[in-house]
Amino acid sequence: MNAEIIAVGSELLLGQITNTNARYISSQLAELGINVYYHTVVGDNADRLKDAIQLAESRADLIIFSGGLGPTKDDLTKETIAHHLQTQLVMDDEAMISIEAFFKRINRPMTDNNKKQALVLENCQVLANHNGMAPGMFYSNLDKIYILLPGPPKEMEPMFQLEAKPLLAKWLNQGEVIVSHVLRFYGIGEAELETKIQDLLDVQSNPTIAPLASDGEVMLRITAKASTDQEAKALISQIEQLLMDRVGTYLYGYNDDSLASRTVEVLQEKNWTISAAESLTAGLFQSELAAIPGASAVLIGGMVTYSTESKIKQLGISQEIIEGHGVVSEECAVAMAMRIKEAFNTDIGVGLTGEAGPSSLEGKPAGTIWIAIAFPNGIVKSHELHLSDMRNTNRLRVVKRTCYEIIHQLTHLNES
């Protein structure tokens, strides 16, 4: 099956927002074995949207729309599709009840144009919106499938995952199930990982193995098709073991795990707490941990000691360390980690210092960074990084590397 994704909204063409929906939908369709050959973006114009629909119909079996389901006049996706397919829009009672309840809950009057959001294509399967007001739609017509989704990612992503994807899988596989499992790796590049598993990639059929790279990380998505969920998982397990024999050393998590979420998880497992003294990352490490539910059980606090003066006055780094080694040094990072651990009385203290770029500091080139992690019993691990001069990329990579080192160390302690 071939698919085309059409994002509707003039704000996309004006560069006011990024089309992240297409990326998400494409990744989900890949898990179902559906080819995505075209991404289209069209503004809030009925004629141009109609042209885009006609073109998509000439080259795709599945057409997925995101955006244009709201209450305003420029939200015209479903009206244009209904006119094109010569069908009607009808009121969905459940959606209307949900919309009325929303306005009652926030104690605001509901304007008449909000009723428009409860209109759906006649004879479609309605996709419930548990995170907004406008429902989605799954509509089949002859040999084509049309899926209409809201534009906001916080509404679109759960709707596709929980509502549209199961319907699509059922329609596509006629009783068979497709199961995907993602392995997440850090510390190995995409090219090196592929080299280590190339023979498995060459002979893959069912399950399939798809390498996916992101900044500093590599993922392997294993997808199996079988008669039952249990059979599919058994096929995945066999391939997963072969992969782990080759590259298991670099594995840090599965599926929706992130380095930050795994860091919080391993700290929770040991019932340990953490604090951080951050210079170049300016609180980014703590922010990444704080974004994870349950982080309050392990993240106690920290300091942003961006300037040399603040390292001395607020954190208590000695003048001798600063003058003798500089702020971009192992000695400074270690002192920061130990001082913050002591100040916040935590099991782990993190010290992050360096020059993120693009300029040099203390004669050290941009991208020179030190990470220090103070563990219980006086154990301190330090790591020197030599990154590029891309400032914000470096800051994020430092956070990821710090998380990975904590995961690696605590996992090793659990195994020993």
Sequence and secondary structure as in RCSB ss.txt:
>XXXX:A:sequence
MNAEIIAVGSELLLGQITNTNARYISSQLAELGINVYYHTVVGDNADRLKDAIQLAESRADLIIFSGGLGPTKDD
LTKETIAHHLQTQLVMDDEAMISIEAFFKRINRPMTDNNKKQALVLENCQVLANHNGMAPGMFYSNLDKIYILLP
GPPKEMEPMFQLEAKPLLAKWLNQGEVIVSHVLRFYGIGEAELETKIQDLLDVQSNPTIAPLASDGEVMLRITAK
ASTDQEAKALISQIEQLLMDRVGTYLYGYNDDSLASRTVEVLQEKNWTISAAESLTAGLFQSELAAIPGASAVLI
GGMVTYSTESKIKQLGISQEIIEGHGVVSEECAVAMAMRIKEAFNTDIGVGLTGEAGPSSLEGKPAGTIWIAIAF
PNGIVKSHELHLSDMRNTNRLRVVKRTCYEIIHQLTHLNES
>XXXX:A:secstr
 EEEEEEE HHHHTTSS  HHHHHHHHHHHHTT EEEEEEEE S HHHHHHHHHHHHTT SEEEEES  SSSTT 
 HHHHHHHHHT  EEE HHHHHHHHHHHHHTT    GGGGGGGEEETT EEE  SSSS  EEEEEETTEEEEEE 
SSHHHHHHHIIIIIHHHHHHHHHTT EEEEEEEEEESS HHHHHHHHHHHHHT  SSEEEEEEETTEEEEEEEEE
ESSHHHHHHHHHHHHHHHHHHHGGGEEEETT  HHHHHHHHHHHHT  EEEEESTTTTHHHHHHHTSTTGGGTEE
EEEE  SHHHHHHTT   HHHHHHH SSSHHHHHHHHHHHHHHHT SEEEEEEE  SSS BTTB TTEEEEEEE 
GGG EEEEEEE  S HHHHHHHHHHHHHHHHHHHHHHHHH 
